[in-house]
C-alpha cells in the first residue's frame, strides 16, 4: 500500500505538470480558469520537454527566492535597531 502511495505521489505531479501542461497546455486548475501555457511566437503548447524545464526553473528559483525571503524575515530581529526586547 505504501508503494502505491509513493508511486502515485511521484507519477501524478509529473503527469500533471510535464505532460498535461506540455501537450495540451493546461493542467487541471488552468483548464478550469481557461489559461494555457503556450509559446509566444506560435500560440501552440510548449511541449513536454519545455514544460519540464519550466517546472524545473520555476520550482528551483521560486522556492529559492521564497526561502531567502522567509529566512530574512525570520532573522530580521537580529540586526533590527528598533527591535523590542
RAKA-V900516 format. One record per residue. RES is the residue in three letters. D_CENTER is the distance of its C-alpha to the mean C-alpha in Angstrom with 1 decimal. Layout:
BEGIN
RES_D_CENTER, RES_D_CENTER
END
This chain:
BEGIN
UNK_27.6, UNK_25.3, UNK_24.7, UNK_23.6, UNK_21.1, UNK_19.6, UNK_19.6, UNK_18.0, UNK_15.2, UNK_14.4, UNK_15.5, UNK_13.9, UNK_10.2, UNK_11.5, UNK_13.6, UNK_11.2, UNK_8.4, UNK_10.9, UNK_14.2, UNK_14.0, UNK_11.7, UNK_13.8, UNK_17.2, UNK_17.7, UNK_14.8, UNK_13.7, UNK_11.8, UNK_14.0, UNK_12.9, UNK_13.1, UNK_16.4, UNK_17.8, UNK_17.1, UNK_18.4, UNK_15.5, UNK_15.0, UNK_13.1, UNK_16.3, UNK_18.0, UNK_19.9, UNK_23.1, UNK_23.5, UNK_21.6, UNK_20.7, UNK_17.4, UNK_15.8, UNK_16.5, UNK_14.9, UNK_15.2, UNK_13.6, UNK_10.7, UNK_10.3, UNK_10.8, UNK_8.2, UNK_5.5, UNK_7.6, UNK_8.3, UNK_5.3, UNK_4.5, UNK_8.2, UNK_9.3, UNK_7.3, UNK_8.3, UNK_11.6, UNK_12.5, UNK_11.9, UNK_13.8, UNK_16.6, UNK_17.0, UNK_17.4, UNK_19.7, UNK_21.8, UNK_22.0, UNK_23.3, UNK_25.7, UNK_26.9, UNK_30.1, UNK_31.3, UNK_32.2, UNK_32.5, UNK_36.2, UNK_36.3, UNK_35.0, UNK_36.9, UNK_38.7
END
